[in-house]
Amino acid sequence: MRKISVSSTLCAVLVLAGAGVHAQTRDIGVHGVMLDRIAAVVNDGLVLKSELDSQMESVTKRLQEQKVELPSQSVLKQQVLDRLILQEIQAQRAKRVGLTISDEQLNGALQEIAQRNKIPFDQLPTALEAQGVDYKQYRESMRKELTLSTLRQRDVIAHINVTPRELEQYLTRQETTATNDEFNVSHILLSLPAAATPQQLEDISKKADELSARAAKGEDFGQLAIANSNSQTALDGGQLGWRKGGQLPQFILELVTKMKPGEVSAPVRTPSGFHIVRLNERRSGQAQVIVNQIHVRHVLMKPNELDDDETVRQKLTKLRDRILKGEDFAGIASASSEDPGSAPDGGDLGWSGPGTFVPEFDKAIADLKVNEISEPFKTRYGWHIVQMLGTRTYDSTDDVRRQRAFAAIRESKADEETELWLRRLRDEAFVEVKM
């Protein structure tokens, strides 16, 4: 069976049993079998040795599959433990602020994974089991990953501001630079303490120069990243993957536009520390975006305690008949539609491109001719009748450019802001390594 490609890190988290943490220090021969050990105390939580061992096995296997030479076990264990400690700190913060992932959100993410791997959602547990992955543990691992991603969105991304001036400057630069090109980049971060002493600054600067020189002479960049980088990408060999130029931090973009594939930069200092960048590959981006758009309007009605599905469907059928006999669609939509967004505009949904509507809506209107009104149909939002007002081929290049520019500016700031945010969380936490 084809191996499933998933984004989540798989880890089996065991729980302590018996009389609690202190039981681990007692005579096991007298009081029973020790089920687990503590790798680190993190505030009022723990990182267990079982988690560390599981992650060590997973990371080692992945790096071997990528044919990346492994650092020493002690170095790799420290990197993995540092990541688990940071994840525990973030999980505790998510709990404090009341951030949770519902089963509906979790199922949606798993459905996307199943779809990407061309597997029916109900067969995902079987497919994972065939690869030796426990589905229940995998669900909880994915829930944790989604929680941390949502926390980052809340604490970091949501606070990144993109001004109109930044947007216009970006678009101007895009006309003369390679912000639309795509770059495959790897990088090493040597972070600086919040209040670094002159000696610490000198030591880290010297280490950055040494690593840059070693990488420039041909030493494996991925191995150097795994062994030395303080970035969240360390255990991925420092790989940032393919990104549009505008999605890269500005200092990295300025470096890679002047580099050839395979070249390694000199260290660059930013507020988060010293960065060493390697350009792996580069390719030209797409310029023009042409899409097919549709213009529709609709009436939405929802079942409730008094009106079941069949009653709502019959009501919409009668409204459709009235429109076909000459009544104004917009007037009926304004008076009857339960869509607060479009009802004031006579049900008008404007011009829309691919992916705007949910699949069941798209399917129901796919064959409508201009001015034709659909039969009532149901989506997750309720029951609809839809009129097709027009179709067109639209050059959305400028719209897409502006949307992508906004996202790219925010993304270019996100990496640096995330590293600073994680450093603050780590500095504020109580951590005691037990191994």
QUIFEN-V149454 format. One record per backbone hydrogen bond with DSSP energy under -0.5 kcal/mol. NH is the residue of the N-H (numbers start at 0). CO is the residue of the C=O. E is the energy in kcal/mol with one decimal. If there is no record, write none. Layout:
# QUIFEN-V149454
nh	co	e
NH	CO	E
NH	CO	E
This chain:
# QUIFEN-V149454
nh	co	e
5	3	-0.6
9	7	-0.5
12	10	-0.7
13	11	-0.7
19	16	-0.5
22	19	-1.2
23	20	-2.0
24	21	-1.4
25	22	-1.1
27	25	-0.8
29	26	-1.1
30	26	-2.4
31	27	-2.0
34	32	-0.5
38	36	-0.5
38	46	-2.9
39	46	-1.8
40	431	-2.7
41	39	-0.5
41	44	-2.6
42	40	-0.5
42	429	-3.3
44	41	-3.0
46	39	-2.6
47	45	-0.5
48	36	-3.0
51	47	-2.0
52	48	-3.2
53	49	-2.4
54	50	-2.7
55	51	-2.6
56	52	-2.3
57	53	-2.3
58	54	-3.1
59	55	-2.4
60	56	-2.3
61	57	-2.2
62	58	-2.7
63	59	-2.2
64	60	-2.2
65	61	-1.7
66	63	-1.3
67	62	-2.8
68	66	-0.5
75	71	-2.5
76	72	-2.6
77	73	-1.8
78	74	-2.1
79	75	-2.6
80	76	-2.7
81	77	-2.5
82	78	-2.0
83	79	-2.4
84	80	-2.5
85	81	-2.2
86	82	-2.4
87	83	-2.3
88	84	-2.3
89	85	-2.3
90	86	-2.5
91	87	-2.2
92	88	-1.8
93	89	-2.7
94	90	-2.0
95	91	-2.1
96	92	-2.1
97	94	-1.1
98	93	-2.9
99	97	-0.6
101	99	-0.6
105	101	-2.4
106	102	-2.8
107	103	-1.9
108	104	-1.9
109	105	-2.3
110	106	-2.4
111	107	-1.7
112	108	-1.7
113	109	-2.5
114	110	-2.6
115	111	-2.5
116	112	-1.6
117	114	-1.5
118	113	-2.9
122	119	-1.8
123	120	-1.4
126	122	-2.4
127	123	-2.6
128	124	-2.4
129	125	-1.9
130	126	-0.6
130	127	-1.1
131	128	-2.0
132	127	-2.5
133	131	-0.5
137	133	-2.3
138	134	-2.5
139	135	-1.8
140	136	-2.3
141	137	-2.6
142	138	-2.5
143	139	-2.1
144	140	-2.1
145	141	-2.6
146	142	-2.2
147	143	-2.3
148	144	-2.1
149	145	-2.6
150	146	-2.3
151	147	-2.2
152	148	-2.0
153	149	-2.2
154	150	-3.2
155	151	-2.5
156	151	-1.7
157	152	-2.5
158	155	-1.3
159	156	-1.7
160	158	-0.6
162	160	-0.5
166	162	-2.2
167	163	-2.4
168	164	-2.6
169	165	-2.4
170	166	-2.3
171	167	-2.1
172	168	-2.5
173	169	-2.2
174	170	-0.8
174	171	-0.8
175	171	-0.5
175	172	-1.3
176	172	-2.2
180	177	-1.1
181	282	-3.3
182	242	-2.9
183	280	-2.6
184	182	-0.7
184	240	-1.4
185	277	-2.4
186	237	-2.5
187	275	-2.5
189	273	-2.8
190	188	-0.7
191	271	-1.1
195	192	-1.1
200	196	-2.6
201	197	-2.2
202	198	-2.7
203	199	-2.7
204	200	-2.2
205	201	-2.4
206	202	-2.2
207	203	-2.4
208	204	-2.1
209	205	-2.2
210	206	-2.5
211	207	-2.4
212	208	-2.2
213	209	-2.4
214	210	-2.5
215	211	-2.4
216	212	-1.5
217	214	-1.5
218	213	-2.2
223	219	-2.0
224	220	-2.4
225	221	-2.4
226	222	-2.2
227	223	-1.7
228	224	-2.2
229	188	-3.6
233	230	-1.7
235	232	-1.6
236	233	-1.7
237	232	-2.6
238	235	-1.1
239	184	-3.1
240	184	-0.9
242	182	-2.1
244	180	-2.8
245	178	-2.1
246	243	-1.7
247	243	-0.6
247	244	-1.3
251	248	-0.9
252	248	-2.4
253	249	-2.4
254	250	-1.1
255	251	-2.9
256	252	-2.0
257	254	-1.4
258	255	-1.1
261	278	-4.3
262	259	-2.4
264	276	-3.1
267	274	-2.4
269	272	-2.8
272	269	-1.2
273	189	-2.4
274	267	-2.9
275	187	-2.2
277	185	-2.9
278	262	-1.9
279	183	-3.0
279	277	-0.7
280	183	-1.3
282	181	-2.5
290	393	-2.7
292	290	-0.5
292	391	-3.1
293	351	-2.3
294	389	-2.7
295	293	-0.5
295	349	-1.0
296	386	-1.8
297	346	-1.9
298	384	-2.1
300	382	-2.5
303	306	-2.6
307	305	-0.6
311	307	-2.3
312	308	-2.5
313	309	-2.2
314	310	-2.0
315	311	-2.3
316	312	-2.0
317	313	-2.0
318	314	-2.1
319	315	-2.6
320	316	-2.1
321	317	-2.0
322	318	-2.0
323	319	-2.5
324	320	-1.4
325	322	-1.8
326	321	-2.2
331	327	-2.1
332	328	-2.9
333	329	-2.5
334	330	-1.6
335	331	-2.6
336	332	-2.3
337	299	-3.4
339	337	-0.9
342	338	-2.6
344	341	-1.4
345	342	-2.0
346	341	-2.6
347	341	-0.6
347	344	-0.9
348	295	-2.7
351	293	-2.7
355	352	-1.5
360	357	-0.9
361	357	-2.2
362	358	-2.6
363	359	-1.5
364	360	-1.5
365	361	-0.8
365	362	-0.6
367	364	-1.4
370	387	-4.3
371	368	-2.2
373	385	-2.9
376	383	-2.0
378	381	-3.0
381	378	-1.1
382	300	-3.3
383	376	-2.9
384	298	-1.3
386	296	-2.8
387	371	-2.1
388	294	-3.2
388	386	-0.6
389	294	-1.2
391	292	-2.2
393	290	-3.3
393	391	-0.5
395	288	-1.8
395	393	-1.2
399	395	-3.3
400	396	-2.8
401	397	-2.2
402	398	-2.4
403	399	-3.3
404	400	-2.5
405	401	-2.4
406	402	-2.3
407	403	-2.9
408	404	-2.6
409	405	-2.1
410	406	-2.6
411	407	-2.6
412	408	-1.3
413	409	-1.3
414	410	-1.1
416	412	-2.2
417	413	-2.7
418	414	-2.1
419	415	-2.1
420	416	-2.4
421	417	-2.8
422	418	-2.1
423	419	-2.1
424	420	-2.3
425	421	-2.6
426	422	-2.5
427	423	-1.9
428	424	-0.8
428	425	-0.7
430	428	-0.6
431	40	-2.6
433	38	-2.5
434	38	-0.8
